[in-house]
Amino acid sequence: MKNLQGKVAFITGAASGIGLGIAKACGRAGMKVVIADIRQKAIDEALPFFKEKGWPVMGVQLDVTDREAYARAADEVEKTFGNIHVLVNNAGVEAPMGPLWKNTFKDYDFIMGVSFTGIINGILTILPRILAHGEEGHVVSTASQSGLYVVPGAALYCAIKAGTVGLMETLACDLKGTNVGASAFCPGPVVGNLSATSKEVRPPELQNDNQETVAPPPPPPTNMEKNAPMFDFSKLLMTAEEAGERVVRGIRRGDLYILTHPEFRESMQEKMEAILRAYPDQPLKPEFRQAFSFLTQNPIYKTQTQVPGPDWN
């Protein structure tokens, strides 16, 4: 989807953090931007930036777990801006850190409802409208680098993000032959406020249960002197605006995966090699591969080309 000028982008969780970074990048690309978020106050704070730039924008208060509200929001957007072309399923929350068995069913229901079912709700509500109008379109769902390479103590988060990657890979297969693309956005460390917003929208019945959702700081290197000052990890975080530009570039390129940090390449290679080593070292049966080619071969992975370095200031 190379031409974004005048097209409509519907972005959930867009009033702050990475979502707002994506919204700004879409506005800069000439799109009409829909800032959908459950927090009306955050929407009101985000809108002036776009209006000052002269970028078409509208705010929609939306709980992505409410399917009827989602349909009403889509209707409202179409009445104001016309056809929706890009859906960015970015709304999400964190789960408490720690061993999985210390999470509760309520924790699971909360994160699953927003971070995964919310994506399903978006796709089932918006994608048929995009396919119906016949113009170019694209669907992006925010997963995480942690959906590709897990982080200890974050089982619920990693599982849902990995599920999001698989969902978008399959959606890309199902959309083959249409003029609508699909991408899994898997950002690494980016400046955002996921922890704060997760606590803000956490249901009242969970407010006193497992509220600590912030991951513990990484341990210092083993060779660090005992009294050496702690490193400021914030200096290495990518800005939400740059992450947003990478999403817009991924939409234009039709990328299957939108990644942010090349520093994870070696780690991913390590994981892929571990998976390959786990296959039994025994003779292959050509007839099996032929009979089950629909399981053993998928051309969707060959569509991903090499992404160049940043081409923006």
N, C-alpha and C positions, 0 to 999 in steps of 0.2 A: 504494500500500500504506500506508494511513493508520494502521491499528492495528498497532503493533509490540509491544505488551505481551505478554510470554510467548512471542513468536516466537523462532526460533533463527537466529542469524547465524554463519556459517562464514567466518572472515576469515583469509586467508593473509598471511604476512609481518607478523603482528599483534603480535609480542612487543616491538616498539620503533618509534620514529618515527611516521610517518603511520598505519601500520597499527594501532599501539597507540592513537593518537588516535581512530581510527574505532571500535576496540573499546570504548573508554571511552564514546564517544557512544552506541553501541548499548546498553551497560549502563545508562547514564543514562536511556535511552528505555524501559527495562524488558525488554530482550531477554535471552535466554540466549546467552552469548557463547562462541564457540569460538576460542581463540587458537591458530592453526596456524602453526608456524614451524619452520625447519630447525634452529634453535639451542635446544637443551633448556635451557641455562643462562639464556638470555634469557626463555624461557617461565617458568621458575621464579622469575625476578625480577619478572615482570609479574603473576603470579597474586595475590600478597598484596593488591594494591590493590583488586581486585574482591571478594575475600573480606572485606576490612575494610568494604567498602560493603554487603556482604550481597547482591551481585549474582551470580546463577548464572553460573558460568564453568567451563570445562574447557580444559586445554592438550593439544595434540596435536602431537607432533614429526612434521614432514612435509617431505619433499623434493618440491616440486611437479612435478619432472621425472619422478618415479617413479609411473607410472600404477597399478600394482598397490597401492602404498602408499597412494595417494590413495583408492582404492576401500575399502581396509581402514579408513582414517581416517573415511570417510563412514559405514561400518557402525558403527564405534565411537561416533560422535556420535549416530546414530539410536538405538542401544541405551541411551544415557545420557539424551539430551534429547528424543528423538522426532524428528518431521519437521523437516527443514531448510527454512527459508523464504527466507533471504537468503544469497547467496554474494557475497563481496567478494574478487575476484582482485587482491590488492595486492602479493604477493611480486614483487620485481624486483631487478635489479642494474644497475650502470653499466658502460659500456664505456670504454676508455681515450680520453682527449681527443686531438684532433689530426686531421689529414687522413685520410680513409677509407683511402687506399692504404697508410697506415702501420699500420693494424690488421691482425691476423692472422686466419686462418680459425678458430683456437682462440678468439680474442676473440668472433668472430661466433657460434660454436657456444655459447659460454658465455651470452652475453646473450640470444640467441634462445631457448635452452632454458629459461631461468628466466623471462624477462620476457614471452615470447609463447607458447611451447609450454605453459608452466605455466598460462596462462590457458585455452588450449584444453583442457588436461587437466581443469581445474576445471569448465568448462562441460559437457564431455561426461560427467563423472562425477556432478556434482551436479544440473544442470538437469533431466535426465530424472526424477530422484527428486522434484524440486519439482513438475513437471508431473503426475507420477503421483498424488501425494496430493491434488491438486486445490485446495489452499488458496492464498491469495494469496502471491506471492513476488516476488523482485527479484534481478537480477544486476548487480553493479557491477564494472567493471574499471578499475584505475588506469592511466591513460595519463599525460599531462603537457601543460602549456601548450606545451611544446616539440614535441608531436605536432601542434599546430595552427599554430605559428609557430616556424620552426626556429632553432636556435642554431648558428653556425659551429663546426666542429670536433667536432660530436657527431652524425655521420651515422648511425651504428648506433643510437644511443639515439633520435634523432628519428624514424628510419624505423620502428622497432618501436612507438614510441608513436603514430605516425600510423596504423600498421596496426591498433593496438588501437582507435583511434577508429572506423575503418572497420568493424572487426569488430563493435563494439557497436551501431553504427548499423544494420548489416544484421541483427544478432540482434534488435534492437527491431522491425524489419520482420517477421521470421519469427515473433515472439511476438504479433503483432497478433491480437486475437480471443481471447487467453488472459487469465488474470488474473495474468500474470507480466510484470514490466517489465524494462527494461535501460537502463543508464546508462554513459556514458564519463566517468570522473572525471579532469579535467585540471587539477591544481593548479599554481599558480605557485610562487614561492619560499616554502617552508614549512620550519620547523625540523624537522630529521630527521637520520638517520645513514646515509643510503644509501651514501655513499662508504665509511664504516667497515665496514658489513656486507658490502658488495660485496667488499672485500678479505678479510674474514673467511671468506666462503664460497667464495672463488675456488679452483678446483681446484689441487692441488699442482703439476701440470705447467705452470700458468700463473703461478705465484708470482714467477718471475723475468722474466716477459715483460710489458712495457708496464703496469707496475703503477700508474702515475699515472692515477687515474681522477677526480681533482678538477679541476673546471673552473677555469681561471685567473681571477683577480679581474677584474671589468670595468675598463676603462681609466678614469682620472679624466677629468672634463669638460675640454674644451680650454681653457676660461677659468679653470681652477684655478691658483692661484699655485704656483710651483715648490716652495716650502717649506711649503705648507699641509698640515695633518694629513689623513691618509686618512679618508674617511667610514666609519663603522661600519655596514656594510650589514646586520648582524645585527639592528639595531633595527627593520628594515622587514620581517623575516620573520614570516609568520603562524605561530601556534602549531599544533602537531599536533592539539591538542584542538579548536581552532576549525575546522580543516580537517575533522575528524571530524564536527562538528556540521553542516557543510555537506553532507556525504555523507548523513547521516541525514535531513536536510531534503529532499535530492534524491530519496531513496527514497520518502518520504512524498508528495512532489509528483508523482512519476513522471517526473522530468526526464530528457530524452534526454542532456543535457550537464550535468555538475556542475562549475562553474567557481568560482574563488576570488577572483581579483583583477580588479576592473573597470578597472584601469589598462591592461590589455591590449586593451581594446575598440577604441581608435583603431588599434592595430597590426593587429588582425584586419580592420578595415575596409579598411586599406591593402592587405592581402593579397587580400581578396575583390575589390577594385576592380582589382587587377593581373590576376587571373584573368579577370574580365569583359572587360578590355581585350584579352586574348589571343584572344578569339573573333573570327574574321574579320568585318569590317564589310561584310556582303553580305545580299541579300534572303533572307528565311526561306521555307522550303517548308512550308506548313501540313500537307500530306499526310505529310511526314516525321515531324512531331511527332505526328500522329495514329497513324501506323503503329508508331512506336517509343515510344509513350506509357509503356510499362513501363520505358524508360530515361530519358526526359526529364521524368517527373513522379513524385514520391514523397511521399505525404501524411505520411510519418513526421516530416518536418521541421516541419510545421505543428503538431505536437503540443507542441512546446517553447514554453511561455509565458514571459512576463517574470518573472524571479526578483526578489523584493523584497530589501531590505536585511536584515541580520542581525536575528533576532528573539529572540536569547538574550543573556544578560549576558556 
